[in-house]
């Protein structure tokens, strides 16, 4: 047996859970020490974002911990290695099985707590900036919901790779953090539309948009020719008005992007890019995850409420082991 969070009605219960029957050849088993709260967990709990077919129904899209067992086809890891992993589900538990392709050693000098803030947001940032949008040095980025764990990561990675960032959020304190992380333009959404401010900043080549809804039409207004909108969430609703004429004349691209449902091969490509290009920056201290708070797993409901209320700046972590 292991322990895991179960969704029981409107409650989250930490209780015994059936352990795994076997270890697939290309997987590792991890004794989980830390996991994290992502908005996808809130959506899954609410019943609007079910796990992909074959994935664990347990919440949790990332962990850090120690390898407990290795599948017979796995190389490069040993039992006891401290690692972090990108999951399709299952992180809110004492143990998890995950394809070895989605596992990385924690950066040198990092604690397991700090490493737990890496997999989901760093993989999402890299995927959408440099694989989906194919950003080139000097191209400019508009980032919405910039005070989130993902937002604070995107600002740092984009800035490190030569892509200036304009950040929007609904709180002046969060925007101050964004500026300290490298954003050279900011806008509080409570002051109205961001369009004029972004145009004055010089416009953008890419928008990373977790909002959708009414934001899409305004995103188009600030995009340069050949600009890309990468839609990664629907906080503002799933329906939007799109100016097809503007899209046609300026050759805009509207790209829908999710990470969770992608193939293991796709995730491996993202993780290997992180290991080659981003892990050295983490080790050097040039960038680092922004951690808002850490909670024991028994207080998961409070932690999720904290995220749902947009009180966090950066990642919210959950401690499961020692």
C-alpha positions as CSV (number, residue, x, y, z in Angstrom):
1,X,0.0,0.0,0.0
2,X,0.9,3.6,-0.4
3,X,-0.9,6.8,0.5
4,X,-2.5,9.3,-1.9
5,X,-5.0,12.1,-2.2
6,X,-8.5,10.9,-3.1
7,X,-11.3,13.1,-4.3
8,X,-14.3,12.2,-2.2
9,X,-17.3,14.4,-3.1
10,X,-16.1,18.0,-2.5
11,X,-13.3,16.9,-0.2
12,X,-9.7,15.8,-0.7
13,X,-8.7,12.9,1.6
14,X,-5.2,11.6,2.3
15,X,-5.6,7.9,2.8
16,X,-4.3,4.4,1.9
17,X,-4.2,3.6,-1.8
18,X,-3.4,0.5,-3.7
19,X,0.2,0.3,-4.8
20,X,1.5,-0.7,-8.3
21,X,1.3,-4.2,-9.6
22,X,4.4,-4.1,-11.7
23,X,7.1,-1.7,-13.0
24,X,7.1,-1.2,-16.8
25,X,10.5,-1.7,-18.4
26,X,10.9,1.9,-19.4
27,X,9.6,3.4,-16.1
28,X,11.1,4.3,-12.8
29,X,9.4,4.3,-9.4
30,X,10.0,7.4,-7.3
31,X,9.5,7.8,-3.6
32,X,7.8,11.3,-3.6
33,X,9.1,14.0,-1.3
34,X,7.5,17.1,-2.8
35,X,4.8,17.9,-5.4
36,X,3.1,21.1,-6.4
37,X,-0.3,22.6,-7.1
38,X,-1.1,23.5,-10.7
39,X,-4.3,25.0,-12.1
40,X,-4.8,21.8,-14.0
41,X,-5.2,20.1,-10.6
42,X,-8.0,22.5,-9.7
43,X,-9.7,21.9,-13.1
44,X,-9.4,18.1,-12.6
45,X,-10.8,18.3,-9.1
46,X,-13.7,20.3,-10.5
47,X,-14.5,17.6,-13.0
48,X,-13.7,19.7,-16.1
49,X,-10.2,18.4,-17.0
50,X,-10.2,14.6,-16.8
51,X,-6.8,12.8,-17.1
52,X,-5.8,11.4,-20.5
53,X,-6.7,7.8,-21.2
54,X,-4.4,5.5,-19.2
55,X,-3.1,8.1,-16.8
56,X,-3.4,8.0,-13.1
57,X,-6.6,9.6,-11.7
58,X,-4.6,10.9,-8.7
59,X,-3.9,14.6,-8.9
60,X,-0.4,16.0,-9.4
61,X,1.6,16.8,-12.5
62,X,5.1,16.9,-11.1
63,X,7.2,15.6,-8.2
64,X,10.7,15.5,-6.7
65,X,12.0,12.6,-4.8
66,X,14.3,9.6,-4.8
67,X,14.3,6.7,-7.3
68,X,13.1,3.6,-5.5
69,X,13.2,1.1,-8.5
70,X,14.3,1.0,-12.1
71,X,12.7,-0.7,-15.1
72,X,14.8,-3.2,-16.9
73,X,15.2,-1.1,-20.0
74,X,16.2,2.1,-18.1
75,X,19.7,3.4,-18.2
76,X,21.3,6.5,-16.7
77,X,19.6,6.3,-13.2
78,X,20.4,4.4,-10.0
79,X,18.2,3.6,-7.0
80,X,18.6,6.5,-4.6
81,X,19.2,9.2,-7.2
82,X,17.5,12.5,-6.4
83,X,15.3,13.5,-9.3
84,X,12.4,15.6,-10.5
85,X,9.8,14.4,-12.9
86,X,7.0,15.6,-15.2
87,X,3.9,13.5,-14.8
88,X,0.6,12.9,-16.6
89,X,-0.9,12.4,-13.1
90,X,-0.3,10.7,-9.8
91,X,1.9,13.2,-8.0
92,X,-0.2,13.6,-4.8
93,X,1.0,10.3,-3.5
94,X,3.9,8.7,-1.6
95,X,5.0,6.8,-4.7
96,X,4.7,7.3,-8.5
97,X,5.6,5.5,-11.6
98,X,6.8,7.6,-14.5
99,X,8.5,7.0,-17.9
100,X,12.2,7.5,-17.4
101,X,12.2,9.9,-20.4
102,X,10.2,12.4,-18.2
103,X,12.7,12.3,-15.3
104,X,15.7,14.5,-14.8
105,X,18.4,14.7,-12.1
106,X,17.8,17.7,-9.9
107,X,20.2,20.6,-10.7
108,X,23.4,20.5,-8.7
109,X,23.1,22.4,-5.5
110,X,19.3,22.2,-5.5
111,X,17.2,20.8,-2.6
112,X,14.3,18.4,-3.4
113,X,11.9,21.2,-2.3
114,X,13.3,23.7,-4.8
115,X,13.5,21.1,-7.5
116,X,9.8,20.3,-7.2
117,X,9.0,23.8,-8.6
118,X,10.7,22.9,-11.9
119,X,9.2,20.2,-14.1
120,X,5.7,21.4,-15.0
121,X,6.3,25.2,-15.5
122,X,9.8,24.9,-17.0
123,X,8.6,22.3,-19.5
124,X,5.5,24.3,-20.3
125,X,7.5,27.5,-20.8
126,X,10.1,25.9,-23.0
127,X,7.6,24.0,-25.1
128,X,5.5,27.1,-25.9
129,X,8.3,29.6,-26.3
130,X,10.8,27.7,-28.3
131,X,9.0,24.7,-29.8
132,X,5.5,26.0,-30.5
133,X,6.2,29.7,-31.1
134,X,9.8,29.0,-32.3
135,X,11.0,32.3,-30.9
136,X,14.1,33.8,-32.4
137,X,16.5,36.1,-30.5
138,X,15.2,39.6,-30.2
139,X,11.5,38.6,-30.7
140,X,9.2,40.1,-28.1
141,X,6.7,38.3,-25.9
142,X,3.4,39.4,-24.3
143,X,2.7,37.2,-21.2
144,X,-0.7,37.2,-19.4
145,X,-1.2,36.0,-15.8
146,X,2.5,36.7,-15.3
147,X,2.6,36.4,-11.5
148,X,1.9,32.6,-11.6
149,X,4.4,29.9,-11.3
150,X,4.5,29.6,-15.1
151,X,4.6,33.4,-15.6
152,X,7.6,34.0,-13.3
153,X,9.3,31.1,-15.1
154,X,8.5,32.4,-18.6
155,X,9.9,35.9,-17.8
156,X,13.2,34.4,-16.7
157,X,13.7,31.9,-19.5
158,X,12.7,34.3,-22.3
159,X,14.9,37.1,-20.9
160,X,17.8,34.7,-20.6
161,X,17.5,33.8,-24.2
162,X,17.2,37.3,-25.5
163,X,13.4,37.7,-25.8
164,X,12.0,40.8,-24.0
165,X,8.8,40.3,-22.1
166,X,5.7,42.5,-21.5
167,X,3.8,41.1,-18.5
168,X,0.2,41.6,-17.4
169,X,-1.4,40.7,-14.1
170,X,-4.1,41.9,-11.8
171,X,-1.9,43.0,-8.8
172,X,0.7,45.7,-8.6
173,X,2.9,43.7,-6.2
174,X,3.0,40.8,-8.6
175,X,4.0,43.2,-11.4
176,X,6.8,44.5,-9.3
177,X,8.1,40.9,-8.9
178,X,7.8,40.5,-12.7
179,X,9.9,43.6,-13.3
180,X,12.6,42.3,-10.8
181,X,12.6,39.1,-12.8
182,X,13.3,40.9,-16.1
183,X,10.0,42.1,-17.6
184,X,10.6,45.4,-19.2
185,X,7.0,46.3,-19.7
186,X,4.0,45.7,-17.3
187,X,0.3,46.4,-17.1
188,X,-2.3,45.9,-14.4
189,X,-5.4,44.4,-16.1
190,X,-7.6,46.1,-13.6
191,X,-6.7,49.4,-15.3
192,X,-8.4,48.3,-18.5
193,X,-7.2,47.0,-21.9
194,X,-3.4,46.3,-22.3
195,X,-3.5,47.2,-26.0
196,X,-2.3,50.8,-25.9
197,X,0.4,50.0,-23.3
198,X,1.8,47.1,-25.4
199,X,1.7,49.2,-28.6
200,X,3.6,51.9,-26.9
201,X,6.2,49.3,-25.7
202,X,6.7,48.4,-29.4
203,X,4.3,45.5,-30.0
204,X,5.1,41.8,-29.8
205,X,5.9,38.8,-31.9
206,X,4.3,36.2,-29.6
207,X,1.6,36.1,-27.0
208,X,1.5,33.4,-24.3
209,X,-2.2,33.4,-23.3
210,X,-3.7,31.3,-20.5
211,X,-6.8,33.4,-20.5
212,X,-8.5,33.1,-23.9
213,X,-12.0,34.5,-24.0
214,X,-12.0,38.2,-24.8
215,X,-8.3,38.5,-24.7
216,X,-7.7,36.9,-28.1
217,X,-9.0,39.8,-30.1
218,X,-6.8,42.3,-28.2
219,X,-3.8,39.9,-28.5
220,X,-4.2,40.2,-32.3
221,X,-4.1,44.0,-32.1
222,X,-0.6,44.1,-30.6
223,X,0.9,41.3,-32.8
224,X,3.4,42.1,-35.5
225,X,3.3,40.5,-38.9
226,X,3.9,36.7,-38.7
227,X,3.0,36.9,-35.0
228,X,1.9,33.9,-32.9
229,X,-0.7,33.5,-30.2
230,X,-0.1,30.4,-28.1
231,X,-3.3,29.6,-26.2
232,X,-2.6,27.4,-23.1
233,X,-5.6,28.0,-20.9
234,X,-9.2,29.2,-20.8
235,X,-9.4,31.3,-17.6
236,X,-11.5,33.9,-19.5
237,X,-13.7,31.4,-21.3
238,X,-13.6,29.1,-24.2
239,X,-15.3,31.3,-26.8
240,X,-13.7,34.3,-28.4
241,X,-14.1,36.8,-31.3
242,X,-11.2,36.5,-33.8
243,X,-10.5,39.1,-36.5
244,X,-9.9,36.8,-39.5
245,X,-9.1,39.6,-41.8
246,X,-6.3,40.8,-39.5
247,X,-5.1,37.2,-39.2
248,X,-5.0,36.8,-42.9
249,X,-3.3,40.1,-43.8
250,X,-0.7,39.8,-41.0
251,X,-0.2,36.1,-41.3
252,X,-1.0,35.5,-37.7
253,X,-1.1,32.1,-36.1
254,X,-3.4,31.0,-33.3
255,X,-1.9,27.8,-31.7
256,X,-3.6,25.7,-29.1
257,X,-1.2,24.0,-26.8
258,X,-1.3,21.5,-23.9
259,X,1.5,19.5,-22.4
260,X,-0.2,16.9,-20.3
261,X,-1.8,14.8,-23.2
262,X,1.4,14.8,-25.4
263,X,3.2,11.6,-26.1
264,X,6.2,10.4,-24.0
265,X,8.4,11.1,-27.0
266,X,7.2,14.7,-27.1
267,X,7.8,15.2,-23.4
268,X,11.2,13.6,-23.7
269,X,12.2,16.2,-26.3
270,X,11.1,19.0,-24.0
271,X,12.9,17.5,-21.0
272,X,16.1,17.0,-22.9
273,X,16.0,20.6,-24.2
274,X,15.6,21.7,-20.6
275,X,18.5,19.6,-19.4
276,X,20.8,20.9,-22.2
277,X,19.8,24.6,-22.3
278,X,18.1,25.5,-19.0
279,X,19.7,23.3,-16.3
280,X,23.1,25.0,-16.7
281,X,21.4,28.4,-16.0
282,X,19.8,27.0,-12.9
283,X,23.1,25.6,-11.6
284,X,24.8,28.9,-12.3
285,X,22.0,30.8,-10.4
286,X,21.2,32.9,-13.5
287,X,17.5,31.9,-13.2
288,X,15.6,30.0,-10.5
289,X,12.1,29.0,-9.7
290,X,10.0,31.4,-7.7
291,X,8.3,29.6,-4.8
292,X,5.3,31.3,-3.1
293,X,4.7,28.9,-0.3
294,X,5.0,25.3,0.9
295,X,2.2,23.2,2.6
296,X,2.0,19.7,4.1
297,X,0.0,17.4,2.0
298,X,-2.6,17.2,4.7
299,X,-3.4,20.9,4.0
300,X,-3.8,20.4,0.3
301,X,-7.3,21.9,0.3
302,X,-5.9,25.2,1.8
303,X,-3.1,25.2,-0.7
304,X,-5.5,24.8,-3.7
305,X,-7.8,27.5,-2.3
306,X,-4.7,29.8,-2.1
307,X,-4.0,29.2,-5.9
308,X,-7.7,29.4,-6.9
309,X,-7.9,32.8,-5.2
310,X,-4.8,34.0,-7.2
311,X,-3.0,34.8,-4.0
312,X,0.2,33.1,-5.1
313,X,3.2,34.7,-6.8
314,X,5.2,31.7,-8.1
315,X,4.8,28.0,-7.2
316,X,2.8,26.5,-4.4
317,X,4.4,23.3,-3.1
318,X,3.1,20.3,-1.1
319,X,5.4,18.2,1.1
320,X,4.8,14.5,1.2
321,X,8.0,12.9,2.5
322,X,11.4,13.8,4.0
